[in-house]
Amino acid sequence: MAFVYLALAIVAEVIGTSALKATEGFTRPGPTLIVVIGYGIAFYLLSLVLRTLPVGVAYAIWAGMGIVLVTLVALLVYGQRPDPPAVLGIALIVTGVVVIQLFSRVAVH
């Protein structure tokens, strides 16, 4: 169940982070509410994940996958295209998450 909570936490964080730009410095109530609710749900679910997974592993997966998904949302919604070094960096982050999942003894499977 930890990985289901983690996936939902990542989605909630991506929604909250993606809405940040639309808040225009927290001056627009609708997007601001989305940010607050998104982060609230994300942190609550992450706290449930930490009952089972080590904090370092959970955070690495949460942050890494969040970076990838926020980058995709930024591309699709805001037209922000990452340059080749950014794509390489993101690929290295994903590689790190995969290595943790496949080879680390601290990751719970």
DSSP file (Angstrom, degrees, kcal/mol; ACC not computed):
  #  RESIDUE AA STRUCTURE BP1 BP2  ACC     N-H-->O    O-->H-N    N-H-->O    O-->H-N    TCO  KAPPA ALPHA  PHI   PSI    X-CA   Y-CA   Z-CA
    1    1 A M     >        0   0    0      0, 0.0     4,-2.4     0, 0.0     3,-0.2   0.000 360.0 360.0 360.0 -24.0    0.0    0.0    0.0
    2    2 A A  H  >  +     0   0    0      1,-0.2     4,-2.4     2,-0.2     5,-0.1   0.883 360.0  49.8 -59.6 -39.6    3.0    2.3    0.6
    3    3 A F  H  > S+     0   0    0      2,-0.2     4,-2.3     1,-0.2    -1,-0.2   0.807 108.2  53.0 -74.1 -26.9    3.7    2.6   -3.1
    4    4 A V  H  > S+     0   0    0     -3,-0.2     4,-2.4     2,-0.2    -2,-0.2   0.941 112.2  45.5 -66.9 -47.7    0.0    3.5   -3.9
    5    5 A Y  H  X S+     0   0    0     -4,-2.4     4,-2.5     1,-0.2    -2,-0.2   0.896 112.7  51.7 -60.6 -40.0    0.2    6.2   -1.3
    6    6 A L  H  X S+     0   0    0     -4,-2.4     4,-2.3    -5,-0.2    -1,-0.2   0.920 109.1  49.1 -64.4 -43.5    3.5    7.4   -2.7
    7    7 A A  H  X S+     0   0    0     -4,-2.3     4,-2.2     1,-0.2    -1,-0.2   0.916 113.4  47.0 -61.6 -43.0    2.1    7.5   -6.2
    8    8 A L  H  X S+     0   0    0     -4,-2.4     4,-2.5     2,-0.2    -2,-0.2   0.878 110.4  52.9 -67.2 -36.7   -0.9    9.5   -5.0
    9    9 A A  H  X S+     0   0    0     -4,-2.5     4,-2.4     2,-0.2    -2,-0.2   0.898 109.1  50.0 -63.1 -40.5    1.4   11.8   -3.0
   10   10 A I  H  X S+     0   0    0     -4,-2.3     4,-2.5     2,-0.2    -2,-0.2   0.927 110.9  48.5 -64.1 -45.4    3.4   12.5   -6.1
   11   11 A V  H  X S+     0   0    0     -4,-2.2     4,-2.4     1,-0.2    -2,-0.2   0.923 112.3  48.7 -61.4 -44.5    0.3   13.3   -8.2
   12   12 A A  H  X S+     0   0    0     -4,-2.5     4,-2.4     1,-0.2    -1,-0.2   0.899 112.5  48.6 -63.4 -40.4   -0.9   15.7   -5.5
   13   13 A E  H  X S+     0   0    0     -4,-2.4     4,-3.0     2,-0.2     5,-0.2   0.893 110.5  50.9 -66.3 -39.8    2.5   17.4   -5.3
   14   14 A V  H  X S+     0   0    0     -4,-2.5     4,-2.6     2,-0.2    -2,-0.2   0.902 110.7  49.0 -65.7 -40.7    2.6   17.7   -9.0
   15   15 A I  H  X S+     0   0    0     -4,-2.4     4,-1.6     2,-0.2    -2,-0.2   0.946 114.5  45.6 -62.3 -47.4   -0.8   19.3   -9.1
   16   16 A G  H  X S+     0   0    0     -4,-2.4     4,-0.7     1,-0.2    -2,-0.2   0.935 115.9  45.0 -61.6 -47.4    0.1   21.7   -6.3
   17   17 A T  H >X S+     0   0    0     -4,-3.0     3,-0.9     1,-0.2     4,-0.5   0.899 111.3  52.9 -64.6 -41.0    3.5   22.6   -7.9
   18   18 A S  H 3< S+     0   0    0     -4,-2.6     4,-0.4     1,-0.3     3,-0.4   0.811 107.1  53.1 -66.1 -28.9    2.0   23.0  -11.3
   19   19 A A  H 3X S+     0   0    0     -4,-1.6     4,-0.8     1,-0.2     3,-0.3   0.632  86.9  85.3 -80.3 -13.4   -0.6   25.4  -10.0
   20   20 A L  H X< S+     0   0    0     -3,-0.9     3,-1.2    -4,-0.7     4,-0.5   0.903  86.8  51.7 -55.5 -45.0    2.0   27.7   -8.3
   21   21 A K  G >< S+     0   0    0     -4,-0.5     3,-1.2    -3,-0.4    -1,-0.2   0.885 106.3  55.0 -59.9 -38.8    2.6   29.6  -11.5
   22   22 A A  G 34 S+     0   0    0     -4,-0.4    -1,-0.3    -3,-0.3    -2,-0.2   0.647  92.3  72.0 -71.8 -14.2   -1.1   30.3  -11.9
   23   23 A T  G <X>S-     0   0    0     -3,-1.2     4,-2.0    -4,-0.8     5,-1.6   0.742  90.0-146.1 -71.6 -20.5   -1.3   31.8   -8.4
   24   24 A E  T <45S-     0   0    0     -3,-1.2     3,-0.3    -4,-0.5    -3,-0.1   0.962  79.1 -31.9  50.2  58.3    0.6   34.9   -9.6
   25   25 A G  T  45S-     0   0    0     -5,-0.4    -1,-0.2     1,-0.2    -4,-0.1   0.826 114.1 -62.3  71.9  32.8    2.3   35.3   -6.3
   26   26 A F  T  45S+     0   0    0     -6,-0.3    -1,-0.2     2,-0.1    -2,-0.2   0.794 109.0 120.2  61.5  31.9   -0.6   33.9   -4.3
   27   27 A T  T  <5 +     0   0    0     -4,-2.0    -3,-0.2    -3,-0.3    -2,-0.1   0.551  57.0  72.0 -98.0 -10.2   -2.8   36.8   -5.5
   28   28 A R     >< -     0   0    0     -5,-1.6     4,-1.9     1,-0.1     5,-0.2  -0.928  69.5-155.8-109.3 117.2   -5.4   34.5   -7.2
   29   29 A P  H  > S+     0   0    0      0, 0.0     4,-2.5     0, 0.0     5,-0.2   0.868  85.6  55.1 -62.3 -41.2   -7.5   32.6   -4.7
   30   30 A G  H  > S+     0   0    0      1,-0.2     4,-1.8     2,-0.2     5,-0.1   0.969 113.9  37.7 -59.8 -58.8   -8.5   29.6   -7.0
   31   31 A P  H  > S+     0   0    0      0, 0.0     4,-2.1     0, 0.0    -1,-0.2   0.859 114.7  57.1 -61.9 -33.8   -5.0   28.5   -7.9
   32   32 A T  H  X S+     0   0    0     -4,-1.9     4,-2.5     1,-0.2    -2,-0.2   0.909 105.9  49.9 -62.1 -41.9   -3.8   29.3   -4.4
   33   33 A L  H  X S+     0   0    0     -4,-2.5     4,-2.7     1,-0.2     5,-0.3   0.887 108.4  53.0 -63.4 -39.4   -6.4   26.9   -3.0
   34   34 A I  H  X S+     0   0    0     -4,-1.8     4,-2.7     2,-0.2    -1,-0.2   0.909 109.8  48.9 -61.9 -42.2   -5.2   24.2   -5.4
   35   35 A V  H  X S+     0   0    0     -4,-2.1     4,-2.7     2,-0.2     5,-0.3   0.947 113.3  45.9 -62.0 -49.5   -1.6   24.7   -4.2
   36   36 A V  H  X S+     0   0    0     -4,-2.5     4,-2.3     1,-0.2    -2,-0.2   0.924 117.1  43.2 -62.9 -45.7   -2.6   24.5   -0.5
   37   37 A I  H  X S+     0   0    0     -4,-2.7     4,-2.7     2,-0.2     5,-0.3   0.923 113.8  52.0 -66.4 -43.7   -4.8   21.4   -1.0
   38   38 A G  H  X S+     0   0    0     -4,-2.7     4,-2.4    -5,-0.3    -2,-0.2   0.935 114.2  41.8 -58.7 -48.6   -2.3   19.7   -3.3
   39   39 A Y  H  X S+     0   0    0     -4,-2.7     4,-2.8    -5,-0.2     5,-0.3   0.884 112.7  54.8 -68.2 -37.4    0.6   20.1   -0.9
   40   40 A G  H  X S+     0   0    0     -4,-2.3     4,-2.1    -5,-0.3    -2,-0.2   0.941 112.6  42.3 -59.6 -47.6   -1.6   19.2    2.1
   41   41 A I  H  X S+     0   0    0     -4,-2.7     4,-2.8     2,-0.2     5,-0.3   0.916 113.7  53.4 -64.2 -43.4   -2.7   15.9    0.5
   42   42 A A  H  X S+     0   0    0     -4,-2.4     4,-2.5    -5,-0.3    -2,-0.2   0.928 112.0  43.3 -59.7 -46.8    0.9   15.2   -0.7
   43   43 A F  H  X S+     0   0    0     -4,-2.8     4,-2.0     2,-0.2    -1,-0.2   0.871 113.2  51.9 -70.9 -35.3    2.5   15.7    2.7
   44   44 A Y  H  X S+     0   0    0     -4,-2.1     4,-1.4    -5,-0.3    -2,-0.2   0.959 113.4  44.0 -62.3 -49.1   -0.3   13.7    4.5
   45   45 A L  H  X S+     0   0    0     -4,-2.8     4,-2.1     1,-0.2    -2,-0.2   0.889 111.1  54.5 -64.1 -38.6    0.1   10.8    2.1
   46   46 A L  H  X S+     0   0    0     -4,-2.5     4,-1.9    -5,-0.3    -1,-0.2   0.880 104.0  55.7 -62.6 -36.0    3.9   11.0    2.3
   47   47 A S  H  < S+     0   0    0     -4,-2.0    -1,-0.2     1,-0.2    -2,-0.2   0.858 107.5  49.4 -64.0 -33.3    3.6   10.7    6.1
   48   48 A L  H >< S+     0   0    0     -4,-1.4     3,-1.3     1,-0.2     4,-0.4   0.881 107.8  54.1 -70.0 -38.1    1.7    7.5    5.6
   49   49 A V  H >X S+     0   0    0     -4,-2.1     4,-2.6     1,-0.3     3,-2.0   0.878  98.6  63.7 -61.2 -38.0    4.4    6.2    3.2
   50   50 A L  T 3< S+     0   0    0     -4,-1.9    -1,-0.3     1,-0.3    -2,-0.2   0.557  85.7  73.0 -70.7  -6.4    7.0    6.8    5.9
   51   51 A R  T <4 S+     0   0    0     -3,-1.3    -1,-0.3    -4,-0.2    -2,-0.2   0.781 118.0  16.5 -69.4 -26.6    5.4    4.2    8.1
   52   52 A T  T <4 S+     0   0    0     -3,-2.0    -2,-0.2    -4,-0.4    -3,-0.1   0.784 119.1  58.5-114.6 -47.1    6.8    1.6    5.7
   53   53 A L  S  < S-     0   0    0     -4,-2.6    -1,-0.1     1,-0.1    54,-0.1  -0.628  87.2-103.1 -93.0 147.6    9.5    3.0    3.5
   54   54 A P     >  -     0   0    0      0, 0.0     4,-2.7     0, 0.0     5,-0.3  -0.386  33.1-119.8 -62.0 145.2   12.7    4.7    4.7
   55   55 A V  H  > S+     0   0    0      1,-0.2     4,-2.7     2,-0.2     5,-0.2   0.870 110.5  52.8 -59.3 -39.6   12.6    8.4    4.5
   56   56 A G  H  > S+     0   0    0      2,-0.2     4,-2.1     1,-0.2    -1,-0.2   0.913 112.7  43.4 -63.7 -43.0   15.5    8.7    2.1
   57   57 A V  H  > S+     0   0    0      2,-0.2     4,-2.3     1,-0.2     5,-0.2   0.936 115.7  47.8 -67.9 -47.5   14.1    6.2   -0.3
   58   58 A A  H  X S+     0   0    0     -4,-2.7     4,-2.8     1,-0.2    -2,-0.2   0.924 114.4  46.3 -60.7 -44.4   10.6    7.6   -0.2
   59   59 A Y  H  X S+     0   0    0     -4,-2.7     4,-3.2    -5,-0.3     5,-0.4   0.891 110.0  53.5 -67.8 -38.7   11.8   11.2   -0.6
   60   60 A A  H  X S+     0   0    0     -4,-2.1     4,-2.4    -5,-0.2     5,-0.3   0.932 114.4  41.6 -60.8 -45.2   14.1   10.2   -3.5
   61   61 A I  H  X S+     0   0    0     -4,-2.3     4,-2.6     2,-0.2     5,-0.4   0.937 117.0  48.4 -67.3 -46.1   11.3    8.6   -5.4
   62   62 A W  H  X S+     0   0    0     -4,-2.8     4,-1.8    -5,-0.2    -2,-0.2   0.942 118.1  39.2 -60.3 -50.3    8.8   11.4   -4.5
   63   63 A A  H  X S+     0   0    0     -4,-3.2     4,-2.4    -5,-0.2    -1,-0.2   0.927 117.2  49.4 -68.1 -45.0   11.1   14.2   -5.5
   64   64 A G  H  X S+     0   0    0     -4,-2.4     4,-1.8    -5,-0.4    -2,-0.2   0.938 115.6  40.9 -62.2 -48.6   12.6   12.5   -8.6
   65   65 A M  H  X S+     0   0    0     -4,-2.6     4,-2.6    -5,-0.3     5,-0.2   0.850 112.6  56.9 -70.1 -31.9    9.2   11.5  -10.1
   66   66 A G  H  X S+     0   0    0     -4,-1.8     4,-2.9    -5,-0.4     5,-0.3   0.911 105.4  51.2 -61.8 -42.3    7.8   14.9   -9.1
   67   67 A I  H  X S+     0   0    0     -4,-2.4     4,-2.1     2,-0.2    -2,-0.2   0.929 111.7  46.9 -60.2 -46.1   10.6   16.6  -11.1
   68   68 A V  H  X S+     0   0    0     -4,-1.8     4,-1.9     1,-0.2    -2,-0.2   0.944 116.2  43.2 -62.2 -48.7    9.8   14.5  -14.2
   69   69 A L  H  X S+     0   0    0     -4,-2.6     4,-2.6     2,-0.2    -2,-0.2   0.885 112.7  51.2 -69.8 -38.5    6.1   15.0  -14.0
   70   70 A V  H  X S+     0   0    0     -4,-2.9     4,-2.9    -5,-0.2    -1,-0.2   0.900 109.2  52.7 -64.3 -38.5    6.3   18.7  -13.3
   71   71 A T  H  X S+     0   0    0     -4,-2.1     4,-1.9    -5,-0.3    -2,-0.2   0.907 110.1  47.9 -61.7 -41.5    8.6   19.1  -16.2
   72   72 A L  H  X S+     0   0    0     -4,-1.9     4,-2.6     2,-0.2    -2,-0.2   0.913 113.0  47.5 -65.9 -42.2    6.1   17.3  -18.4
   73   73 A V  H  X>S+     0   0    0     -4,-2.6     4,-3.5     2,-0.2     5,-0.6   0.920 110.5  52.5 -63.8 -43.1    3.2   19.5  -17.1
   74   74 A A  H  X5S+     0   0    0     -4,-2.9     6,-2.2     1,-0.2     4,-1.1   0.876 111.8  47.2 -60.3 -37.4    5.3   22.6  -17.7
   75   75 A L  H  X5S+     0   0    0     -4,-1.9     4,-0.7     4,-0.3    -2,-0.2   0.943 119.5  37.9 -66.8 -48.5    5.9   21.6  -21.2
   76   76 A L  H  <5S+     0   0    0     -4,-2.6    -2,-0.2     2,-0.1    -3,-0.2   0.879 129.0  29.1 -74.4 -39.2    2.3   20.7  -22.0
   77   77 A V  H  <5S+     0   0    0     -4,-3.5    -3,-0.2    -5,-0.2    -2,-0.1   0.888 134.6  24.1 -91.1 -43.2    0.6   23.6  -20.1
   78   78 A Y  H  <<S-     0   0    0     -4,-1.1    -3,-0.2    -5,-0.6    -2,-0.1   0.453  95.7-122.3-106.4  -2.4    3.1   26.4  -20.1
   79   79 A G     <  +     0   0    0     -4,-0.7     2,-0.9    -5,-0.4    -4,-0.3   0.747  55.0 156.0  68.3  23.3    5.1   25.5  -23.2
   80   80 A Q        -     0   0    0     -6,-2.2    -1,-0.2    -7,-0.1    -2,-0.1  -0.740  25.4-163.1 -88.3 105.5    8.4   25.4  -21.2
   81   81 A R        -     0   0    0     -2,-0.9     2,-0.1    -3,-0.1    -9,-0.1  -0.776  13.5-132.3 -94.3 122.2   10.7   23.2  -23.1
   82   82 A P        -     0   0    0      0, 0.0    -1,-0.0     0, 0.0   -11,-0.0  -0.462  21.3-126.3 -71.5 143.8   13.7   21.8  -21.2
   83   83 A D    >>  -     0   0    0     -2,-0.1     4,-2.3     1,-0.1     3,-0.5  -0.352  34.7 -91.0 -82.1 170.4   17.1   22.1  -23.0
   84   84 A P  H 3> S+     0   0    0      0, 0.0     4,-2.6     0, 0.0     5,-0.2   0.865 125.7  51.9 -54.1 -42.9   19.4   19.1  -23.5
   85   85 A P  H 3> S+     0   0    0      0, 0.0     4,-2.4     0, 0.0     5,-0.1   0.897 110.7  49.6 -62.2 -35.8   21.3   19.5  -20.3
   86   86 A A  H <> S+     0   0    0     -3,-0.5     4,-2.5     2,-0.2     5,-0.2   0.920 110.8  49.3 -65.9 -42.7   18.0   19.6  -18.3
   87   87 A V  H  X S+     0   0    0     -4,-2.3     4,-2.4     2,-0.2    -1,-0.2   0.911 111.5  49.8 -62.3 -42.3   16.8   16.5  -20.1
   88   88 A L  H  X S+     0   0    0     -4,-2.6     4,-2.2    -5,-0.2    -2,-0.2   0.930 110.8  49.5 -61.9 -45.5   20.1   14.8  -19.2
   89   89 A G  H  X S+     0   0    0     -4,-2.4     4,-1.9     1,-0.2    -2,-0.2   0.909 111.5  48.2 -60.3 -43.2   19.8   15.8  -15.6
   90   90 A I  H  X S+     0   0    0     -4,-2.5     4,-2.5     1,-0.2    -1,-0.2   0.893 109.5  53.4 -64.8 -39.8   16.3   14.5  -15.4
   91   91 A A  H  X S+     0   0    0     -4,-2.4     4,-2.4     1,-0.2    -1,-0.2   0.882 107.6  51.3 -62.6 -37.6   17.3   11.3  -17.0
   92   92 A L  H  X S+     0   0    0     -4,-2.2     4,-2.2     2,-0.2    -1,-0.2   0.880 108.6  51.5 -66.9 -37.1   20.0   10.9  -14.4
   93   93 A I  H  X S+     0   0    0     -4,-1.9     4,-2.1     2,-0.2    -2,-0.2   0.941 110.8  47.5 -63.0 -47.2   17.4   11.5  -11.6
   94   94 A V  H  X S+     0   0    0     -4,-2.5     4,-2.4     1,-0.2    -2,-0.2   0.905 110.1  53.5 -61.1 -41.3   15.2    8.8  -13.1
   95   95 A T  H  X S+     0   0    0     -4,-2.4     4,-2.6     1,-0.2    -1,-0.2   0.906 107.2  52.0 -59.7 -41.8   18.1    6.4  -13.3
   96   96 A G  H  X S+     0   0    0     -4,-2.2     4,-2.3     2,-0.2    -1,-0.2   0.904 109.0  49.3 -61.7 -42.0   18.9    7.0   -9.7
   97   97 A V  H  X S+     0   0    0     -4,-2.1     4,-2.3     2,-0.2    -2,-0.2   0.910 111.6  49.5 -63.6 -42.0   15.3    6.2   -8.7
   98   98 A V  H  X S+     0   0    0     -4,-2.4     4,-2.7     2,-0.2     5,-0.3   0.913 109.6  51.3 -63.5 -43.1   15.5    3.0  -10.8
   99   99 A V  H  X>S+     0   0    0     -4,-2.6     4,-2.7     1,-0.2     5,-0.7   0.921 109.9  50.1 -60.7 -44.1   18.8    2.0   -9.2
  100  100 A I  H  X5S+     0   0    0     -4,-2.3     4,-1.5     1,-0.2     7,-0.3   0.943 114.0  45.0 -58.6 -47.2   17.3    2.5   -5.7
  101  101 A Q  H  <5S+     0   0    0     -4,-2.3    -2,-0.2     1,-0.2    -1,-0.2   0.874 121.2  36.6 -67.1 -38.0   14.3    0.3   -6.6
  102  102 A L  H  <5S+     0   0    0     -4,-2.7    -1,-0.2    -5,-0.2    -2,-0.2   0.825 132.0  18.4 -86.3 -31.3   16.1   -2.5   -8.3
  103  103 A F  H  <5S+     0   0    0     -4,-2.7     2,-0.3    -5,-0.3    -3,-0.2   0.613  91.0 101.8-121.6 -14.6   19.3   -2.7   -6.2
  104  104 A S     << -     0   0    0     -4,-1.5     3,-0.4    -5,-0.7    -4,-0.0  -0.566  51.4-155.2 -81.2 135.3   18.9   -1.1   -2.8
  105  105 A R  S    S+     0   0    0     -2,-0.3    -1,-0.1     1,-0.2    -5,-0.0   0.680  93.6  61.8 -77.3 -17.8   18.3   -3.3    0.2
  106  106 A V  S    S+     0   0    0     -6,-0.1     2,-0.4     2,-0.1    -1,-0.2   0.688  82.9  92.9 -82.6 -16.9   16.7   -0.5    2.0
  107  107 A A  S    S-     0   0    0     -3,-0.4     2,-0.5    -7,-0.3   -54,-0.1  -0.617  76.9-134.3 -75.9 131.5   13.9   -0.2   -0.6
  108  108 A V              0   0    0     -2,-0.4    -2,-0.1     1,-0.1    -1,-0.0  -0.735 360.0 360.0 -87.1 130.6   10.9   -2.2    0.4
  109  109 A H              0   0    0     -2,-0.5    -1,-0.1     0, 0.0    -2,-0.0   0.406 360.0 360.0-108.4 360.0    9.5   -4.3   -2.4
